[in-house]
Amino acid sequence: MNQNLILAINSITLGGLLFLLSAGFSLIFGLMRIPNLTHGSLFMLGAYLGVTFAVWYGLNFWVAAVLAALVVAAFGGVIERFLLRRLAGNQLAQVLVTLGIAFMIADFCLMVWTGDPITVETPRQFVGVVRAGDLVFPIYRLVIILIACLFAAALWLLLDRTRLGAMIRASVDDPQMARVVGIRVSRLFTLVFCLGAALAGFAGVIGAPILSVYPGLDFDMLPLALVVVILGGTGSLLGSFLGSFVISFLYNYGQAHFPELAYFVLFLPMVIMMLVRPQGLFGRVAP
Amino acid sequence: MTDLAVPGKSAAVVWFTGRRAALGLALLALALLPLWMPGSYYVNIASQILFYAVFALAIDVLLGYGGLVSLGHAGVFGITCYTVAVALGAGYGHVAAILLGIGVTLAGMAVYAVVALRATGIGFLMITLALGQILWGLAYRWISVTNGDNGLSLASRPAPFGLSLASANAFYYATLVVFLLSLALAAVFVHSPFGAALRGTRDQPARMNALGFNVFLVRFLACLFSGLLTALAGILFVYYNQFISPQALALTASAEVVLMVISGGAGTLLGPIVGAALVVIMKNVASAYIVRWNFLLGAIFVAIVVFVPEGLVPGSVRLWRWARRPRGKSGGKAAP
């Protein structure tokens, strides 16, 4: 089969996972101005939990994925309520706390799940390929792409078409004014943080059959999410969506054609974006 | 607050009190350290503390005085280490390798700064984090140059003026010289008018701009100075270990040094040194008893940020002032 096509499918799949990861990151950053450095760790934690539920307890893969997402969301809520809330207004402290927690999660996972990479089997109902003429598509990768698109649409509807979304947007634009008109901004913060965490955890589980789960997955994913958000602009769903696919294509093609410089290839779009348009593709200039 | 000359004492005695006495004693203790340390293991730890202190000063210049938190400095540090190692491997001498290391680091730092300084605050932090990870990825994957995960080894330490630095004590003295030089440089830097301008850009960038300062240029030059200190620390590090691997460029490494600065006290010259001592000693002591250093590192990070956010040095100064505060109902002077 055509190597470029395989690369393209792999890139779109990775892009879908990256979107789930970076959308939450971007929302949290847009709303609270916290670059949540635990985000990669939440992805990895979700993956490990999902594996545990699915393999060790024999749960259905999707049940395990949702369960892992819920646990990660609850964990995110605890971090937000009990640590980040105490440091409200002190961004540097919040960043450093999330970084500290990221290290703790990494070591905790190493302790519980050991250092060996865990491979996860593709859910039984999605093993196999779809053929269209000469082209062959692995079903599971198509499923991931579909899920990512569904989530993108759902998030867009949530943010753009519901009352809750309007409240979130209002709190992003002007938290003080939002408080004045009776929006409970701090409750929204927790909600968005949990939502972002849940998305990251869920992405970790559904990505596990492709990426496998290993120590270091957290800090492999975090820079990708960062670059996506730098490229797409913070707080922008569309930016995360497009940025995810640009980055995943660059990353996969870079790895295939310049394996030694794969990370360096990511550096280029970031540099160009910073020089031309520092707020990112769809970002707004910070007030 | 009224620590002026005490009447009845000669000028010499007054001169030799307080800070100067402490500084003199500290210098004496450092100069004689190999004599009072029980063994070369401890002398080596002292060397580690000193070159990490130089690295922490590099971060502190940006973090404490410029308000710019760099989470990718281990990548810059790595540029120095790899340049020295590759240059030595290619057959250059020590002097050429060291000069090349400093030069390439400054060039790399210039690019790093131009990209990262398009943003400030949290944006700067995110970009430097991504840049640091990219440099790590380069060290890890660019196997034809960096030998990947296996790292590069250095055959020997240099012998300046014919003095071999192979022994722990000799290397300690070389490190001490570089440390004192870096500390002096940093002190001159932060107390210079330029240092004041840098603090100005930290606190009031818009007003500094209105006053005619080129805020970008001030920050850019501060980054280059930080790059110079980072390069000095990197050269000491790579000669100390005679080995460099991508481990040294990891995010954990950047975070460790930021922790040194934050725990000791950002925006002071003593803070990063105390922080470096604290982290290096804790790392060495902890690794003797527990395997989970990263967990402890994270926990300390969280604890310090939540409980002593200003760092240990300013924190203890605050406690000291509080303990010596004038007592009295009206808040007046204490009775003599």
Interface residues (C-beta under 8 A of the other chain):
Chain A: F29 R33 I34 P35 L37 L83 R86 L87 N90 Q91 L92 A93 V95 L96 V97 L99 G100 I101 A102 F103 M104 A106 D107 F108 M111 F219 L222 P223 L226 V227 V229 I230 P259 E260 L261 A262 Y263 F264 L266 F267 M270 V271 M274 L275 P278
Chain B: V69 L71 V114 V115 A116 R118 A119 G121 I122 G123 L125 M126 I127 L129 A130 L131 Q133 I134 W136 G137 L138 Y140 R141 W142 I143 S144 A250 L251 T252 A255 V258 L259 I262 R292 N294 F295 L297 G298 A299 I300 F301 V302 V305 V306 P309
